[in-house]
Amino acid sequence: MMIENAIVDSGWSVVGPAAQLAEAKELAAVESFDAALLDVNLGGEMSWEVAAILADRNIPFVFTTGYDAATALPQQFADRPVVGKPFAPEQIVAALGELLGY
């Protein structure tokens, strides 16, 4: 909720959130948005399928994770930005802003 509030307070709209992989895949495939925040682990499932959908649609995204990003991300996503947990909402806003060129 704090992250969503920080994003909205920055003047952006929020699509979602999706707590489960199936929800996230649906949103990634059909919704219109400029950037995404994607947790590596969604309800106990890895979010690589969602990341692939976003990449195919040329939608920039940033991962969040409590895992070691250097070893957790598959090779095809190793160049994607990562915000490590725990994080402050301001870090998420900054990462999304960077993706969008703000």
Secondary structure, DSSP 8 states (H G I E B T S, - for coil): -HHHHHHHHTT--------SHHHHHHHHHH---S-EEEESEETTEE-HHHHHHHHHTT--EEEEESS-HHHHS-GGGTTS-EEESS--HHHHHHHHHHHTT-
